[in-house]
Amino acid sequence: MPLKELQSWLEQEQALSISISAIDKFIRHKLGYRYKKTLIAREQWQARQQTCDLSRSV
């Protein structure tokens, strides 16, 4: 669940007003969850693969 959706749920269902950064800090520091933002890197890699000159690869 994206943090924005979690923030909306907390506001609507639990009547809590909390920032996305506070939710992120709680999830990472208090609950010990870790995650990587890989979507952008993956998209960049796919775009790079399309423009790569395979004749220059080793």
mmCIF file of the N, C-alpha and C atoms, coordinates in Angstrom:
data_MODEL
# 
_entry.id   MODEL 
# 
loop_
_atom_site.group_PDB 
_atom_site.id 
_atom_site.type_symbol 
_atom_site.label_atom_id 
_atom_site.label_alt_id 
_atom_site.label_comp_id 
_atom_site.label_asym_id 
_atom_site.label_entity_id 
_atom_site.label_seq_id 
_atom_site.pdbx_PDB_ins_code 
_atom_site.Cartn_x 
_atom_site.Cartn_y 
_atom_site.Cartn_z 
_atom_site.occupancy 
_atom_site.B_iso_or_equiv 
_atom_site.pdbx_formal_charge 
_atom_site.auth_seq_id 
_atom_site.auth_comp_id 
_atom_site.auth_asym_id 
_atom_site.auth_atom_id 
_atom_site.pdbx_PDB_model_num 
ATOM 1   N N  . MET A 1 1  ? 0.854   -1.169 0.000   1.00 0.00 ? 1  MET A N  1 
ATOM 2   C CA . MET A 1 1  ? 0.000   0.000  0.000   1.00 0.00 ? 1  MET A CA 1 
ATOM 3   C C  . MET A 1 1  ? 0.902   1.234  0.000   1.00 0.00 ? 1  MET A C  1 
ATOM 4   N N  . PRO A 1 2  ? 0.701   2.127  -0.945  1.00 0.00 ? 2  PRO A N  1 
ATOM 5   C CA . PRO A 1 2  ? 1.484   3.367  -0.969  1.00 0.00 ? 2  PRO A CA 1 
ATOM 6   C C  . PRO A 1 2  ? 1.226   4.214  0.277   1.00 0.00 ? 2  PRO A C  1 
ATOM 7   N N  . LEU A 1 3  ? 2.213   5.003  0.656   1.00 0.00 ? 3  LEU A N  1 
ATOM 8   C CA . LEU A 1 3  ? 2.091   5.828  1.854   1.00 0.00 ? 3  LEU A CA 1 
ATOM 9   C C  . LEU A 1 3  ? 0.941   6.820  1.741   1.00 0.00 ? 3  LEU A C  1 
ATOM 10  N N  . LYS A 1 4  ? 0.702   7.326  0.551   1.00 0.00 ? 4  LYS A N  1 
ATOM 11  C CA . LYS A 1 4  ? -0.400  8.279  0.350   1.00 0.00 ? 4  LYS A CA 1 
ATOM 12  C C  . LYS A 1 4  ? -1.743  7.608  0.647   1.00 0.00 ? 4  LYS A C  1 
ATOM 13  N N  . GLU A 1 5  ? -1.906  6.362  0.224   1.00 0.00 ? 5  GLU A N  1 
ATOM 14  C CA . GLU A 1 5  ? -3.143  5.634  0.524   1.00 0.00 ? 5  GLU A CA 1 
ATOM 15  C C  . GLU A 1 5  ? -3.274  5.379  2.020   1.00 0.00 ? 5  GLU A C  1 
ATOM 16  N N  . LEU A 1 6  ? -2.170  5.025  2.661   1.00 0.00 ? 6  LEU A N  1 
ATOM 17  C CA . LEU A 1 6  ? -2.194  4.798  4.104   1.00 0.00 ? 6  LEU A CA 1 
ATOM 18  C C  . LEU A 1 6  ? -2.560  6.087  4.835   1.00 0.00 ? 6  LEU A C  1 
ATOM 19  N N  . GLN A 1 7  ? -2.015  7.209  4.378   1.00 0.00 ? 7  GLN A N  1 
ATOM 20  C CA . GLN A 1 7  ? -2.340  8.497  4.978   1.00 0.00 ? 7  GLN A CA 1 
ATOM 21  C C  . GLN A 1 7  ? -3.835  8.799  4.829   1.00 0.00 ? 7  GLN A C  1 
ATOM 22  N N  . SER A 1 8  ? -4.376  8.564  3.650   1.00 0.00 ? 8  SER A N  1 
ATOM 23  C CA . SER A 1 8  ? -5.811  8.801  3.425   1.00 0.00 ? 8  SER A CA 1 
ATOM 24  C C  . SER A 1 8  ? -6.666  7.907  4.306   1.00 0.00 ? 8  SER A C  1 
ATOM 25  N N  . TRP A 1 9  ? -6.279  6.654  4.435   1.00 0.00 ? 9  TRP A N  1 
ATOM 26  C CA . TRP A 1 9  ? -7.033  5.716  5.277   1.00 0.00 ? 9  TRP A CA 1 
ATOM 27  C C  . TRP A 1 9  ? -7.011  6.172  6.738   1.00 0.00 ? 9  TRP A C  1 
ATOM 28  N N  . LEU A 1 10 ? -5.837  6.585  7.208   1.00 0.00 ? 10 LEU A N  1 
ATOM 29  C CA . LEU A 1 10 ? -5.737  7.047  8.598   1.00 0.00 ? 10 LEU A CA 1 
ATOM 30  C C  . LEU A 1 10 ? -6.608  8.272  8.838   1.00 0.00 ? 10 LEU A C  1 
ATOM 31  N N  . GLU A 1 11 ? -6.662  9.160  7.855   1.00 0.00 ? 11 GLU A N  1 
ATOM 32  C CA . GLU A 1 11 ? -7.491  10.358 8.006   1.00 0.00 ? 11 GLU A CA 1 
ATOM 33  C C  . GLU A 1 11 ? -8.979  10.021 7.987   1.00 0.00 ? 11 GLU A C  1 
ATOM 34  N N  . GLN A 1 12 ? -9.385  9.150  7.073   1.00 0.00 ? 12 GLN A N  1 
ATOM 35  C CA . GLN A 1 12 ? -10.809 8.842  6.919   1.00 0.00 ? 12 GLN A CA 1 
ATOM 36  C C  . GLN A 1 12 ? -11.329 7.876  7.977   1.00 0.00 ? 12 GLN A C  1 
ATOM 37  N N  . GLU A 1 13 ? -10.626 6.797  8.191   1.00 0.00 ? 13 GLU A N  1 
ATOM 38  C CA . GLU A 1 13 ? -11.131 5.736  9.072   1.00 0.00 ? 13 GLU A CA 1 
ATOM 39  C C  . GLU A 1 13 ? -10.765 5.929  10.543  1.00 0.00 ? 13 GLU A C  1 
ATOM 40  N N  . GLN A 1 14 ? -9.601  6.514  10.797  1.00 0.00 ? 14 GLN A N  1 
ATOM 41  C CA . GLN A 1 14 ? -9.138  6.638  12.173  1.00 0.00 ? 14 GLN A CA 1 
ATOM 42  C C  . GLN A 1 14 ? -9.164  8.078  12.697  1.00 0.00 ? 14 GLN A C  1 
ATOM 43  N N  . ALA A 1 15 ? -9.538  9.020  11.848  1.00 0.00 ? 15 ALA A N  1 
ATOM 44  C CA . ALA A 1 15 ? -9.607  10.441 12.207  1.00 0.00 ? 15 ALA A CA 1 
ATOM 45  C C  . ALA A 1 15 ? -8.256  10.964 12.705  1.00 0.00 ? 15 ALA A C  1 
ATOM 46  N N  . LEU A 1 16 ? -7.175  10.525 12.043  1.00 0.00 ? 16 LEU A N  1 
ATOM 47  C CA . LEU A 1 16 ? -5.826  10.980 12.379  1.00 0.00 ? 16 LEU A CA 1 
ATOM 48  C C  . LEU A 1 16 ? -5.275  11.817 11.239  1.00 0.00 ? 16 LEU A C  1 
ATOM 49  N N  . SER A 1 17 ? -4.682  12.924 11.578  1.00 0.00 ? 17 SER A N  1 
ATOM 50  C CA . SER A 1 17 ? -4.026  13.750 10.575  1.00 0.00 ? 17 SER A CA 1 
ATOM 51  C C  . SER A 1 17 ? -2.519  13.605 10.796  1.00 0.00 ? 17 SER A C  1 
ATOM 52  N N  . ILE A 1 18 ? -1.834  13.006 9.827   1.00 0.00 ? 18 ILE A N  1 
ATOM 53  C CA . ILE A 1 18 ? -0.420  12.700 9.988   1.00 0.00 ? 18 ILE A CA 1 
ATOM 54  C C  . ILE A 1 18 ? 0.283   12.873 8.643   1.00 0.00 ? 18 ILE A C  1 
ATOM 55  N N  . SER A 1 19 ? 1.518   13.336 8.675   1.00 0.00 ? 19 SER A N  1 
ATOM 56  C CA . SER A 1 19 ? 2.258   13.555 7.426   1.00 0.00 ? 19 SER A CA 1 
ATOM 57  C C  . SER A 1 19 ? 2.797   12.238 6.880   1.00 0.00 ? 19 SER A C  1 
ATOM 58  N N  . ILE A 1 20 ? 3.056   12.236 5.595   1.00 0.00 ? 20 ILE A N  1 
ATOM 59  C CA . ILE A 1 20 ? 3.613   11.039 4.957   1.00 0.00 ? 20 ILE A CA 1 
ATOM 60  C C  . ILE A 1 20 ? 4.991   10.725 5.519   1.00 0.00 ? 20 ILE A C  1 
ATOM 61  N N  . SER A 1 21 ? 5.792   11.761 5.787   1.00 0.00 ? 21 SER A N  1 
ATOM 62  C CA . SER A 1 21 ? 7.135   11.516 6.330   1.00 0.00 ? 21 SER A CA 1 
ATOM 63  C C  . SER A 1 21 ? 7.069   10.886 7.722   1.00 0.00 ? 21 SER A C  1 
ATOM 64  N N  . ALA A 1 22 ? 6.085   11.269 8.522   1.00 0.00 ? 22 ALA A N  1 
ATOM 65  C CA . ALA A 1 22 ? 5.928   10.664 9.849   1.00 0.00 ? 22 ALA A CA 1 
ATOM 66  C C  . ALA A 1 22 ? 5.529   9.193  9.727   1.00 0.00 ? 22 ALA A C  1 
ATOM 67  N N  . ILE A 1 23 ? 4.667   8.889  8.777   1.00 0.00 ? 23 ILE A N  1 
ATOM 68  C CA . ILE A 1 23 ? 4.273   7.498  8.541   1.00 0.00 ? 23 ILE A CA 1 
ATOM 69  C C  . ILE A 1 23 ? 5.494   6.694  8.098   1.00 0.00 ? 23 ILE A C  1 
ATOM 70  N N  . ASP A 1 24 ? 6.275   7.259  7.173   1.00 0.00 ? 24 ASP A N  1 
ATOM 71  C CA . ASP A 1 24 ? 7.478   6.595  6.676   1.00 0.00 ? 24 ASP A CA 1 
ATOM 72  C C  . ASP A 1 24 ? 8.472   6.322  7.805   1.00 0.00 ? 24 ASP A C  1 
ATOM 73  N N  . LYS A 1 25 ? 8.716   7.319  8.643   1.00 0.00 ? 25 LYS A N  1 
ATOM 74  C CA . LYS A 1 25 ? 9.650   7.148  9.770   1.00 0.00 ? 25 LYS A CA 1 
ATOM 75  C C  . LYS A 1 25 ? 9.157   6.062  10.731  1.00 0.00 ? 25 LYS A C  1 
ATOM 76  N N  . PHE A 1 26 ? 7.862   6.062  11.021  1.00 0.00 ? 26 PHE A N  1 
ATOM 77  C CA . PHE A 1 26 ? 7.312   5.048  11.916  1.00 0.00 ? 26 PHE A CA 1 
ATOM 78  C C  . PHE A 1 26 ? 7.499   3.648  11.342  1.00 0.00 ? 26 PHE A C  1 
ATOM 79  N N  . ILE A 1 27 ? 7.168   3.486  10.071  1.00 0.00 ? 27 ILE A N  1 
ATOM 80  C CA . ILE A 1 27 ? 7.275   2.165  9.443   1.00 0.00 ? 27 ILE A CA 1 
ATOM 81  C C  . ILE A 1 27 ? 8.724   1.687  9.424   1.00 0.00 ? 27 ILE A C  1 
ATOM 82  N N  . ARG A 1 28 ? 9.648   2.576  9.072   1.00 0.00 ? 28 ARG A N  1 
ATOM 83  C CA . ARG A 1 28 ? 11.054  2.159  8.960   1.00 0.00 ? 28 ARG A CA 1 
ATOM 84  C C  . ARG A 1 28 ? 11.737  2.007  10.320  1.00 0.00 ? 28 ARG A C  1 
ATOM 85  N N  . HIS A 1 29 ? 11.523  2.940  11.224  1.00 0.00 ? 29 HIS A N  1 
ATOM 86  C CA . HIS A 1 29 ? 12.269  2.921  12.486  1.00 0.00 ? 29 HIS A CA 1 
ATOM 87  C C  . HIS A 1 29 ? 11.605  2.109  13.592  1.00 0.00 ? 29 HIS A C  1 
ATOM 88  N N  . LYS A 1 30 ? 10.331  2.264  13.761  1.00 0.00 ? 30 LYS A N  1 
ATOM 89  C CA . LYS A 1 30 ? 9.644   1.569  14.863  1.00 0.00 ? 30 LYS A CA 1 
ATOM 90  C C  . LYS A 1 30 ? 9.281   0.131  14.513  1.00 0.00 ? 30 LYS A C  1 
ATOM 91  N N  . LEU A 1 31 ? 8.867   -0.096 13.262  1.00 0.00 ? 31 LEU A N  1 
ATOM 92  C CA . LEU A 1 31 ? 8.464   -1.444 12.866  1.00 0.00 ? 31 LEU A CA 1 
ATOM 93  C C  . LEU A 1 31 ? 9.595   -2.227 12.218  1.00 0.00 ? 31 LEU A C  1 
ATOM 94  N N  . GLY A 1 32 ? 10.670  -1.550 11.814  1.00 0.00 ? 32 GLY A N  1 
ATOM 95  C CA . GLY A 1 32 ? 11.826  -2.231 11.255  1.00 0.00 ? 32 GLY A CA 1 
ATOM 96  C C  . GLY A 1 32 ? 11.711  -2.628 9.799   1.00 0.00 ? 32 GLY A C  1 
ATOM 97  N N  . TYR A 1 33 ? 10.710  -2.111 9.093   1.00 0.00 ? 33 TYR A N  1 
ATOM 98  C CA . TYR A 1 33 ? 10.570  -2.440 7.677   1.00 0.00 ? 33 TYR A CA 1 
ATOM 99  C C  . TYR A 1 33 ? 11.566  -1.647 6.855   1.00 0.00 ? 33 TYR A C  1 
ATOM 100 N N  . ARG A 1 34 ? 12.060  -2.291 5.809   1.00 0.00 ? 34 ARG A N  1 
ATOM 101 C CA . ARG A 1 34 ? 12.967  -1.632 4.881   1.00 0.00 ? 34 ARG A CA 1 
ATOM 102 C C  . ARG A 1 34 ? 12.442  -1.863 3.475   1.00 0.00 ? 34 ARG A C  1 
ATOM 103 N N  . TYR A 1 35 ? 12.643  -0.892 2.637   1.00 0.00 ? 35 TYR A N  1 
ATOM 104 C CA . TYR A 1 35 ? 12.230  -1.023 1.253   1.00 0.00 ? 35 TYR A CA 1 
ATOM 105 C C  . TYR A 1 35 ? 13.115  -0.137 0.391   1.00 0.00 ? 35 TYR A C  1 
ATOM 106 N N  . LYS A 1 36 ? 13.152  -0.470 -0.871  1.00 0.00 ? 36 LYS A N  1 
ATOM 107 C CA . LYS A 1 36 ? 13.943  0.294  -1.822  1.00 0.00 ? 36 LYS A CA 1 
ATOM 108 C C  . LYS A 1 36 ? 13.014  0.891  -2.861  1.00 0.00 ? 36 LYS A C  1 
ATOM 109 N N  . LYS A 1 37 ? 13.388  2.031  -3.350  1.00 0.00 ? 37 LYS A N  1 
ATOM 110 C CA . LYS A 1 37 ? 12.632  2.671  -4.415  1.00 0.00 ? 37 LYS A CA 1 
ATOM 111 C C  . LYS A 1 37 ? 13.256  2.233  -5.733  1.00 0.00 ? 37 LYS A C  1 
ATOM 112 N N  . THR A 1 38 ? 12.834  1.071  -6.232  1.00 0.00 ? 38 THR A N  1 
ATOM 113 C CA . THR A 1 38 ? 13.472  0.480  -7.405  1.00 0.00 ? 38 THR A CA 1 
ATOM 114 C C  . THR A 1 38 ? 12.759  0.768  -8.709  1.00 0.00 ? 38 THR A C  1 
ATOM 115 N N  . LEU A 1 39 ? 11.557  1.277  -8.670  1.00 0.00 ? 39 LEU A N  1 
ATOM 116 C CA . LEU A 1 39 ? 10.798  1.476  -9.894  1.00 0.00 ? 39 LEU A CA 1 
ATOM 117 C C  . LEU A 1 39 ? 11.516  2.426  -10.854 1.00 0.00 ? 39 LEU A C  1 
ATOM 118 N N  . ILE A 1 40 ? 12.014  3.532  -10.350 1.00 0.00 ? 40 ILE A N  1 
ATOM 119 C CA . ILE A 1 40 ? 12.692  4.500  -11.208 1.00 0.00 ? 40 ILE A CA 1 
ATOM 120 C C  . ILE A 1 40 ? 13.975  3.908  -11.764 1.00 0.00 ? 40 ILE A C  1 
ATOM 121 N N  . ALA A 1 41 ? 14.749  3.242  -10.932 1.00 0.00 ? 41 ALA A N  1 
ATOM 122 C CA . ALA A 1 41 ? 15.993  2.631  -11.392 1.00 0.00 ? 41 ALA A CA 1 
ATOM 123 C C  . ALA A 1 41 ? 15.714  1.581  -12.465 1.00 0.00 ? 41 ALA A C  1 
ATOM 124 N N  . ARG A 1 42 ? 14.682  0.787  -12.274 1.00 0.00 ? 42 ARG A N  1 
ATOM 125 C CA . ARG A 1 42 ? 14.325  -0.241 -13.245 1.00 0.00 ? 42 ARG A CA 1 
ATOM 126 C C  . ARG A 1 42 ? 13.931  0.401  -14.571 1.00 0.00 ? 42 ARG A C  1 
ATOM 127 N N  . GLU A 1 43 ? 13.143  1.462  -14.516 1.00 0.00 ? 43 GLU A N  1 
ATOM 128 C CA . GLU A 1 43 ? 12.742  2.151  -15.743 1.00 0.00 ? 43 GLU A CA 1 
ATOM 129 C C  . GLU A 1 43 ? 13.946  2.751  -16.460 1.00 0.00 ? 43 GLU A C  1 
ATOM 130 N N  . GLN A 1 44 ? 14.878  3.312  -15.685 1.00 0.00 ? 44 GLN A N  1 
ATOM 131 C CA . GLN A 1 44 ? 16.075  3.883  -16.289 1.00 0.00 ? 44 GLN A CA 1 
ATOM 132 C C  . GLN A 1 44 ? 16.905  2.787  -16.952 1.00 0.00 ? 44 GLN A C  1 
ATOM 133 N N  . TRP A 1 45 ? 17.009  1.635  -16.311 1.00 0.00 ? 45 TRP A N  1 
ATOM 134 C CA . TRP A 1 45 ? 17.789  0.534  -16.873 1.00 0.00 ? 45 TRP A CA 1 
ATOM 135 C C  . TRP A 1 45 ? 17.157  0.031  -18.166 1.00 0.00 ? 45 TRP A C  1 
ATOM 136 N N  . GLN A 1 46 ? 15.843  -0.084 -18.186 1.00 0.00 ? 46 GLN A N  1 
ATOM 137 C CA . GLN A 1 46 ? 15.163  -0.543 -19.393 1.00 0.00 ? 46 GLN A CA 1 
ATOM 138 C C  . GLN A 1 46 ? 15.361  0.450  -20.538 1.00 0.00 ? 46 GLN A C  1 
ATOM 139 N N  . ALA A 1 47 ? 15.304  1.728  -20.241 1.00 0.00 ? 47 ALA A N  1 
ATOM 140 C CA . ALA A 1 47 ? 15.533  2.741  -21.271 1.00 0.00 ? 47 ALA A CA 1 
ATOM 141 C C  . ALA A 1 47 ? 16.978  2.676  -21.755 1.00 0.00 ? 47 ALA A C  1 
ATOM 142 N N  . ARG A 1 48 ? 17.897  2.461  -20.852 1.00 0.00 ? 48 ARG A N  1 
ATOM 143 C CA . ARG A 1 48 ? 19.318  2.368  -21.211 1.00 0.00 ? 48 ARG A CA 1 
ATOM 144 C C  . ARG A 1 48 ? 19.585  1.147  -22.083 1.00 0.00 ? 48 ARG A C  1 
ATOM 145 N N  . GLN A 1 49 ? 18.935  0.036  -21.793 1.00 0.00 ? 49 GLN A N  1 
ATOM 146 C CA . GLN A 1 49 ? 19.125  -1.181 -22.581 1.00 0.00 ? 49 GLN A CA 1 
ATOM 147 C C  . GLN A 1 49 ? 18.706  -0.976 -24.032 1.00 0.00 ? 49 GLN A C  1 
ATOM 148 N N  . GLN A 1 50 ? 17.693  -0.188 -24.255 1.00 0.00 ? 50 GLN A N  1 
ATOM 149 C CA . GLN A 1 50 ? 17.211  0.042  -25.612 1.00 0.00 ? 50 GLN A CA 1 
ATOM 150 C C  . GLN A 1 50 ? 18.188  0.856  -26.447 1.00 0.00 ? 50 GLN A C  1 
ATOM 151 N N  . THR A 1 51 ? 18.989  1.676  -25.786 1.00 0.00 ? 51 THR A N  1 
ATOM 152 C CA . THR A 1 51 ? 19.924  2.532  -26.516 1.00 0.00 ? 51 THR A CA 1 
ATOM 153 C C  . THR A 1 51 ? 21.359  1.991  -26.505 1.00 0.00 ? 51 THR A C  1 
ATOM 154 N N  . CYS A 1 52 ? 21.584  0.862  -25.842 1.00 0.00 ? 52 CYS A N  1 
ATOM 155 C CA . CYS A 1 52 ? 22.933  0.290  -25.737 1.00 0.00 ? 52 CYS A CA 1 
ATOM 156 C C  . CYS A 1 52 ? 23.422  -0.244 -27.078 1.00 0.00 ? 52 CYS A C  1 
ATOM 157 N N  . ASP A 1 53 ? 24.690  -0.034 -27.343 1.00 0.00 ? 53 ASP A N  1 
ATOM 158 C CA . ASP A 1 53 ? 25.326  -0.584 -28.523 1.00 0.00 ? 53 ASP A CA 1 
ATOM 159 C C  . ASP A 1 53 ? 25.927  -1.923 -28.142 1.00 0.00 ? 53 ASP A C  1 
ATOM 160 N N  . LEU A 1 54 ? 25.271  -3.019 -28.517 1.00 0.00 ? 54 LEU A N  1 
ATOM 161 C CA . LEU A 1 54 ? 25.710  -4.351 -28.108 1.00 0.00 ? 54 LEU A CA 1 
ATOM 162 C C  . LEU A 1 54 ? 27.043  -4.746 -28.725 1.00 0.00 ? 54 LEU A C  1 
ATOM 163 N N  . SER A 1 55 ? 27.431  -4.134 -29.815 1.00 0.00 ? 55 SER A N  1 
ATOM 164 C CA . SER A 1 55 ? 28.719  -4.466 -30.425 1.00 0.00 ? 55 SER A CA 1 
ATOM 165 C C  . SER A 1 55 ? 29.887  -4.000 -29.577 1.00 0.00 ? 55 SER A C  1 
ATOM 166 N N  . ARG A 1 56 ? 29.619  -3.059 -28.648 1.00 0.00 ? 56 ARG A N  1 
ATOM 167 C CA . ARG A 1 56 ? 30.689  -2.557 -27.772 1.00 0.00 ? 56 ARG A CA 1 
ATOM 168 C C  . ARG A 1 56 ? 30.766  -3.303 -26.450 1.00 0.00 ? 56 ARG A C  1 
ATOM 169 N N  . SER A 1 57 ? 29.851  -4.229 -26.202 1.00 0.00 ? 57 SER A N  1 
ATOM 170 C CA . SER A 1 57 ? 29.872  -4.950 -24.933 1.00 0.00 ? 57 SER A CA 1 
ATOM 171 C C  . SER A 1 57 ? 30.985  -5.999 -24.916 1.00 0.00 ? 57 SER A C  1 
ATOM 172 N N  . VAL A 1 58 ? 31.474  -6.315 -23.766 1.00 0.00 ? 58 VAL A N  1 
ATOM 173 C CA . VAL A 1 58 ? 32.586  -7.259 -23.624 1.00 0.00 ? 58 VAL A CA 1 
ATOM 174 C C  . VAL A 1 58 ? 32.127  -8.648 -23.364 1.00 0.00 ? 58 VAL A C  1 
# 
